[in-house]
Amino acid sequence: MSLPVILELAIGLVFIYLTLSLVASELQEIISPLLQWRAEHLKHAIEQLLAGSDRKNMDTARNFADRLYNSSVIQSLNQEAQGRLARGLRDIIHSFGSVYRGLSRSRNVFGDRTSGPSYIPADAFANSLLDQLQLDYLGQILVDSRLRRFMEDRLHQPLIHILNDLKVSRPSPTTSALLDAELKQFEAQLGQILDDFQTRRATLSTTLDRLLFRLEEFSQLAQAELPDDHLSQTFVRRIDALRRNLAATADEKAILLQKIQPNLTELVAVLDGTSTTYRELAAIATQTKSASLQQLLKQLQTDSLPQSLRANLLSLANHAQQQVSQTAGASLDHLEHQIETWFNQSMERATGVYRRNAKGVGLILGFAIAILLNADSFHIANHLLNDSTLRGVISNSAQQLTLDSPDDLTTITDSVSSALDQIPIPLGRSQTILAQQTQAEANWNLPIPRRWLGWLITGFAIAMGANFWFNALRRLINLRSTGNPPDKSS
């Protein structure tokens, strides 16, 4: 057998495998949305991410994943066509999924819904997760409580003590009336400053600056109202000392801010029921009789939150805290970035699993196509070997295909479809083909039937994928086009 014949035979087989692989790809693209394979695999991957290595947490992880999928951020990713016709088609598609789950006895991972998103960006997952935990809300409650306690214990009460000492030293009704009026005005200003912070019209740093400014302003107003004597000077000096003790320098202010604003590790520690942060929030909930806060804290400590997720979030918070300078401090934005990285790394592994599963589905489709179309590799090769005209037609069509088609599967499919109109592929179950296969098996000595082994080879070849066979076809065409080297002796 000459080399050109071998090349044409190989080109013919590769061209037929490419054709059948394209059929398998089209079928897989049709079946995948019908059975929601991508969306189901994504949901399973997220459940495993939340459960971690402890499979005992799987039920809890599934329930928590359902809550994530019910969030508005993730629901917005599962956009479905509207309209009567679109809804009808969607119901038909979802019915295929219901039948598949019934036959395979698998659960509906979307709960009471019929579908889910096939792709979730990392930022959407992180936002939904943090929204479920409501760490921002808990952090605001901590800051509000600590700021209120700071204003009362370090500012308001010491100021009242200084005023009372002055009243005792100078028992004058006029002095008491003046100081009481100034104190009421100061207390009203403190209330406004606290309200501005709670409604997020001012930052914590700005709030502290405003408190110190109002204290200095109170000192100046009181000094203007009081007679210039030793008692008044002592009173003013004590107020100034109170202001300096709060935050005399930028470093002291930074330390004060850190005491009031919980750092990231301290905030995420609320997920641990034995932590100081949790006990502090529990005391706030009891003191304020906040039913919503009590319910949230209870929810965070029940089995509704997977233990593995608690541990991972605490670890991510510690990692984020270590990456940020001590003066800047880590925030929920840094934790969100860590969650996004964690999610992306997990989805990379999940993508590998999906590809392996898709390869398994490709094998099943390949075997099914080979059996249904009677694509016997031995019969195809024998037919190509004995039919030089067919080999030539396929070789020419394959060469034109590699020249005209880029790596885009859609273009390749169109080109192959056009070429097949002129090529009689030796497939099918016609009487002629069946008779030829039966005759070939007469001299077959292996225990497995010849056509079965041919189907098996074809099935594995189809599972290799259209891209693989298109690249192989290109290499074979280039090899044939190279030809024999010129004779240098002539």
N, C-alpha and C positions, 0 to 999 in steps of 0.2 A: 504494500500500500504506500503510495507516494505521499510526500509531505503536503502538497496542496490538497490532496483528498482528505488527509487527516485534519488539516486546518478547516476545510469546509465542513467536515463532519462536526468538529467541535463548535464551529460558529452556528451550525444548525441547531445543535442541542442547546447551546447557551441562549439562542434566540427563542426557542420554544420555552425554556425555563423562565426567561424574562417575561414572556407573554403570560404564562400561568401565574407568575409571581405578581404581576400587575392585577390579575383577576383576584388573587388572594388579598392584595392590598385594598382593592375596592370593596370587597366583601367585609374586610375588617373595619374599614371606615364606616360602613353602613351599620354593622352590628354594634360597634362601640357606643354610639349615641343611643341606639335602641335599648341597650341593656345598661346604660349609664356606667360603663366600666371605669372611665377616667374619674368621674365624680365619686363613685363608690370607693375606688382605690384611694383617692385623696382623703375621704372621710376616715377610712380605716387607718391610714398613715397618721392622721392627726390624733386619733384615739390612742394609737400605740405611742405617739410622742408624749401624750399626757399621762399615760399609764406607766411609762418607763419599763424597767426590766421586771417589775413585780406584776405578774399577770393577775394577782388577787385584786388589783385596783382597776381591772378592765371595766367592770360594770360602772364604777364611779367615774372612770374616764369617759365612758360612752355618754353618761348623763351630762357630764360637764361639756363634752363636745356638742351635744344637742343644744345646750344653752348658748354656746358660741355661735352655732349655726342660726340660732334665732335672733341674733343681734342684727341691728339694722345695717351695719357695715357689710357683713357677709351676705345677708339677704339681697342687698343691692347688686351683688356680683352674679346672682342667679337670675338674670333677666330673661324673661320668656315672652315670645311674640304674643301680641294681643289680636283681638278680632275673632269672629265666629269660626272662620275656616282654620285659623292658626290654632285656636283652642281645640278644635276637633282633631286636627293632625297631632297635636301634643297629647291628647287623650289616647289616641291610637298608639303612639310611641310608648307612652307610659304603661299601656296595657301589656306590651311585650315584656317590659321589665317586671311587671307583676306576675306574669306567667312564668318567666325565668326564675324568679325567686320562689315561686310555688313548686316548680319542678326540682330546683336545687335545694329546697328547704333552707334557704338562707334568709336572714332577717332584712327588713328594709332599714338601711342605715340612716335614712333621712327621716325616720319617725313617722309622723302623720303627713309628711310632705311626699311628693312624688319624684322630686329631683333636687339636685344641689349643684353648686358651682363646680366646674371642672378644674378651675385654677383659683387659688387664693394668694394674693400678694402678701409678702412678709409683713408689711406695715399694717395691712388690714387685719391679719391675725393678731399682731401685737396690740393694736388698738382695741380689738374685741376682747382680748384677754384682760387687759388692764381695766376696761369698762366693767367687766364682770366682777373683778376684785374691788373696784372703787377705791383704789389706793389714793387717788387724788383727793377724793372726798374725805377720807380718813385723815390724810395729812393736813387738810385745811382745818378739820376739827381740832387736831392736836395743836396747831399753831394758834388758832383762836383761843383755845383754853389756856395755853401757856402765856400768850400775850396778855390776856385778861388778868391772869394770876400775877404776871410781872407788874402790870400797871397798878394792881391793888396792893401787892406786898412790898414792891420796891419803890413805888412812887406816891400813891395816894395816901396810904396809911402813914408812912414816915412824914409826909407833909402835914397831915392832921396833927401828929404828935408835936411837930415844931410849932404849929399854930397854937395848940393848947398850952404849950410851955410859955409862949409869949403872952397869952391871955392871963395865965396865972401870975406871971411876973408884972403885968400891967393890967390890973382889973378895971378897965375903962369901958363903959358901954359903947362909946363912940368907936374905940379901937376894935371891939368885938364885931360891931355892925359892919365896919369897913372890911375887916378880914373875912367875915362870913360871906359878904357880897362877892369879894374877889374869889373866894373858894368855890362858890356856886358857879361862877362864870368859868373857872378853871375846870370844874367837873363836867360842865356842859361841853367844853372843848375836848376833853378826854373822850367823852361819849361819841362825839362827831368823828374824832380820829379813829376810834375803834370801828365805828360803822363804815367809814371809808375803806378801812382795810378788809373788813368782812365782805363787803360788796366788791372787793378787788378794784377799787378805784385808786388804791395806793399800794405800793409794795411794802414788804416788811422793813426794809432799810429806810425807805421814806417815812414810814410810820414812826420809827425810833427817832429819826431826826426831828420830826414834828413834835414828839413828846418832849424832847430836850429843849426845843425852842420855846414851847409853851411854858415849861417850868422856868426858864430864864425870863420870859416875859412876865410871869406871875411875880417873880422876885423884883423886877423893876417896878411894876405897878404898886406892889406893897411898899417898896422903899419910898416911892413918891407920896404915898398916902400917910406914912408914919412919920413922927417927928424924928429929927436927926439926933439921936442919942445913943448911948451904949447898948441898950436893949434892942433897938432897931438894927444897929450894925451887927449885933450877934445873930439876930434873926436872919438877916440877909446872908451872912457868912455861912450859916447852917444850910440854907437852901442851895447856895452855890456848891457847898461840899456834897450835898445830896446829888446834884446834877453831875458833878465830876465823878462821883463814885459809880454812877450808872454807866457812863462811857466817856471817859476823858480823852482817849486817843482812838485812832482808827483801829488799832489792834484790839483794844478792849471792846469796841463796837462789833468787830468781827466775831469775837468770842461770844458776845451777847447774842448775836444773830444765830450762831450755831446752837446755843442753848435753847432758843425758842423754836428754830426751824429744825425738825428732825432730819437727820441724814438718810440716805437711801436705805442703808442696811437697817437702821433703826425703824424705818417705816415698814419695810417688807417683813420685819420680825413680827408684825401683827398677825401673820399667818401661823405663828407658833403661840399656842395658848398659854405657855409658861413664860413668855417674854415680858419684859418691863413695859414695852409699848402696848401690848395687849391689856395688861392690868391697868395701865393708865387710861386707855380708852374705855375699858369696862367701868372704871370709876367715874369717868365723865358721863357715860350713859346712865349710870345709876343716879348721879347727882342732878343731871338735867332731865331725867325721866324721859329720855328720847327713845321712843319705841322703834323708830327706824334704825337708829344706831345699834340698839340691842339686837334687833333682828339680823342686821348685817354681820355683827360680831359672832352671833350664834351660827349663822350660815357658813362663815369662814372656818369655824372649828368643827363642823359636822363632817360626815363622810361624803358630803357633796363636792369636796375638793380633794383630788387625788393626792396621796402622801408624796408621791414622786414629784408632782408639780410643785408642792410646797418646797421640797428640798432643792429642786432646780432653780426656782425663783430666788431663794435665799442665796444660792451659789452665784447666780447671775448678778444679783445686787452687790454682793461682795466684790465680784470681779469688776463691775462698773465703778464701785467706790475706789478701788485700788488704782484704776486707770486715770482718775481725775485728781487734780491737785487738792491738797487739804484745804486751801483757802477758797477754791472755787466750789468744791462739793459736788457730788453727783446728784442728779435729779431724775425724775421719772422719764425724761427724754433719753437719758443714758441707759436706763433699764429697758426702755422700749427698743433701743438700738441693739442691746444684748439679746433680747427676745427675738428680734428679727434675724440676727445671725444664727441663733440656736435653731430657729424654724427653718432657715435656708439650708443649714447643714443636714437637718433631718430630712428635708424634702429631696435633697440630692441622693440620699440613700434610698428614699422611697421611689425616686425615679428609676434607680437601678433595679429595684424589685419589680416595678411595673414593666420595665423593658423585658426582664426575664419572663414575666407572666405573659407578655405580649408575644414573646418568642414561642412559648408553649402553645398559645392560641394559634400562632402561625403554623406550628407543626400539625395541629389538629386540622386546620383548614387545608393545609397542603395535602395531607393524606386523603381528606374528603374530596378535594378537587381531583386528585390523581385517580381515585376509585370511580367517582361519578363520570369523569371524562375519559376513563380508561386510558390514562396517560402513562403507558408502560414504557419506561426508558429504554428497555431492551428492544422493544418493537420499533420505537421511534428511531433509535440508532441504526437498526437493521434496514429500516425503510430509507433513511437518508443515505446509507452506504450504497444501496442498490439503485438509487434514483439520482443520477448526476444532474438532471434538469432541476429537480427540487432543491438540491444543494446549491446550485448556481443561483436560482431565484432567491433563496433565503440569504445567501452571502451578499448578493447585490442589495437586497432590501436592508440588510443589517448595516452595510457600509453607508448607505444613504441615511439610515437612522442615526448613526453615530456622528455624521457630519451635520445633520440638521437640528438635532435635539441637544439642548443643554442638560444640566443635571436635574432640571425640574421634572418631577414625576408626571405632572399633568401634560406637559409637552410630549414626554416619552410615550405616555398612554395614547395620545392622539396619533402620533406617528406610527406606533405599532398597530393601532386599529386600521389605519389606512393601508399599511403593508399587508395585513392579514386578508384583505379583500382579494388579493391576487395570489395567495399562497395556500395550497391545499395541505393543511397540517394533518399528519397521520394520527388523529385522535378520534375518539368516539366508539360506538358499539355497532357499527355496521357489520353485516354478515361477512364482508370481505376481511375486515380487520380481525374479527373473532376467529375466522377460519385460519388466518395467518398465525395468530397467536397459538391456536390449538396445534397446528402443524409444528411450530417451533418447540412446543413443550414435549413433543414426542421423543425428542432426543435429549431432554433435560434430565440430568442425573441427581440434582440436589433434592433434598426432602421437601423444601418449600417450593410451591408452584412458581414458575418463572414469572408470570405476570404479577404475582403478589410482590416478589422481590423488585420487579420493575416499578410497581406503584410505590413501594417503600422508598426507593431511590428518588423518584420524582417528588414524593412528599417532602423529603429532607431538602431537596434542591429548591422547592418552592419556598420553604421556610427561611432560606438564606436571604430572601428579600430582593426586590426589583433593583435597588441600587447596586447590590453586589453583582448581579448578573449583567447590568448595564456597563459597569466598569470592566467586568471580565470581557464583555463583547468588544469594548473599545480596544483593549489590549490585543485581542485576537485579530481584530481588523488592522491594527497598526502592524502587527507581526506579518500578516499576509501582504500588506502593502509594501513592506520593506523589500521583499523578494530576495533573490540570490545575489550575492556580491558580484561585481563585474570581474571578468577574467582579465587579470593584469598581464598575462603572457602574450595576448594578441596585440 
